[in-house]
Amino acid sequence: MNPVLVAYTFLGFAILCEVAGSALLQQSQQFTKLVPTVGMALLYLTSFYLLSQSLRELPLGVTYAIWAGLGIVLTAFVSVLVFKQPMDLWGGVGIAMIVGGVVIMNTLSKTATH
């Protein structure tokens, strides 16, 4: 299998684990509920492990930008859809700018390759 594809797969799962961990962080109620707190810790550890695996093929700057940027976007969607937290127009504009930055970095920048 293509090693870069594998690296992006690791990165995708790292992002999903980070977002799920963040959702459980909300549910842990400041670490007062054991099950969400343990789940959050396990998901964050898994996320960092998968992130480290993606670094075998992908440069750190690009990898972290994608991980952080898409993590922010997906966590914002979870907060709106699951936790019913409002997002205003400017929040949406900011999210769109993050997505745009990730797309530009991956399609136009030469930093996305080793």
PyMOL commands that set and color helices and strands:
alter all, ss='L'
color gray80, all
select helices_A, chain A and resi 3-27+34-54+60-81+89-107+110-112
alter helices_A, ss='H'
color red, helices_A
deselect
rebuild
show_as cartoon
